[in-house]
Amino acid sequence: MPSIDDRMRKRFILMNSDAALSQAVESSIPEKWEMTEATDLDAFDEWQEILLHRFMLLNMEDPQISDPVELIDMIRREHQLNIPIFCLGGSRELRDQARSARADRFFDREEGLQRLPEFFQQFAW
């Protein structure tokens, strides 16, 4: 069971394998924040580990993520987790499917990167 200190750490998930996006996100991370990068939920030993993160950025255009909509659906339906999921990129059709699977917000890649400081501030509690 995670300690209270472990639960209070400022962490977020980047579902992505694109080195350029990783670098852009890393350059925006404020002090005391940690990033966990993965391309599927198997990277987390237990689904509860996802709850130790404050939000998720999901690269909808990453070819290493086999089905981003299924990933969202698994988080929401199977594990019943309410972690905020912010989607980057993706076609209108893919976004509509992700919206139906209950993703939270959708941004073009550049807009999402510009909004990162806002996310870090919003979830800094």
C-alpha angles and dihedrals in degrees: 000000000000118000122241089253090053091050092051096054113116105243138152136183126239110196098201147105099195108115093204092054091045090052092048091050093045091053089057098049112115123223115284093025122115129202125213111198123199142144099214140018092255086080087075115074093211129014089238088067088071088062090063087071125078099215144349131232111204121197100215092191098053111122090205090064101077097201119000092187091055089048091054091045092051091051093048104036109024098036096023093218122162099202110145110256117202113191122210120205125335133137122283089255092051091047091051090052091047090049089054088051087054105254110165111223138003128212139168108250095258094045090050091052091049090051095051095095088054091052092049090050093045093051098038093103 
